[in-house]
Amino acid sequence: MTEPAGGGLVDPEVALQRQVETLVQRFPDVDRGELQERVHSTYERLKGEASVDSHLVAMTEKQVTEELRGSGETVHVRSDDPA
């Protein structure tokens, strides 16, 4: 989901937008704007705490997914999602 270049992302915004699109599919009952806000704020928080940023996008998606599940949001599992 990321474009590596010299060990980092070419454009983290592109990768974050892909994460938003994935979350929109997995949480169709959650407003897209809320998902965008959650993804960006979580990414920025994790980035501020990280000493290495190579996995920040994946960590962001995991964190947002856990938060949404914890708040009771229903996850739509696509047929190609791992069980």
N, C-alpha and C positions, 0 to 999 in steps of 0.2 A: 504493500500500500504506500510505500514511500519511494522517492526517487533519490537513490544514493549518489553522491558526488563528493569524492574526497572524504568519505565517512559520514557525511551529514545529508541533510535534505536540500534539494535544489530550492524548493519553495514550500516551507511548512504550511502555508495557507492552502495550497492545493491538497496536501495530504489531510489537513483538518476538514476541508470541505468534503472530501471523500468519506471521512468518518461521519460527518453529519448525514450524508446521503445513506450510509449504511444504517445509522440509527433511526432515520426517518422510516426506513423499511421495517426495522425490527420493533419500533415503537410507534405505530401509525396513529395512536390516540394522543400522542404528545405533539404540541404545536412545534412546527419547524423552527420558528424564532427562538423558542425556549431551548430547543436542542442546540441551535447555533450558539446561544449564549452559554449554555452549560459546557459545550466543547471548548469554546475559546477561553472561558474563565478557568476551567480546569487545566487546560494546557498552560496558560500563563502561570497559574499557581505552581504546577509541577515544575515548570521551567525555572521558576525562581528558587525552588528547593533543590534542583538537580545539579550534580557536578558533571554529569555526562548526559548529553541530550539525544543519544542515538535511538532510544526506545520511547521517547516522550509521546509520540502520536499513539502508539499501541497502548501505552499506560493510560493515556487520556480516554480512549474508547472504553477500556476496562473500567476505569473509575466512574465514568458517566453511566455505563450500563449497570454497575453495582448500585449506584445512587438511585437510578430509576426503579430498579427491581426492589430496592429497599423501601421506596416510597409507595410500592404497591402497583406500579405500572405493569400492564400485561405485555409480555414479549411475544411478538409474532415470529415464529421460527419458520424460516424458509425451508423447503425440501432439501436444499443443498447445504444447509447449516449442519455442523457436526452436532451430534446428539449430546 
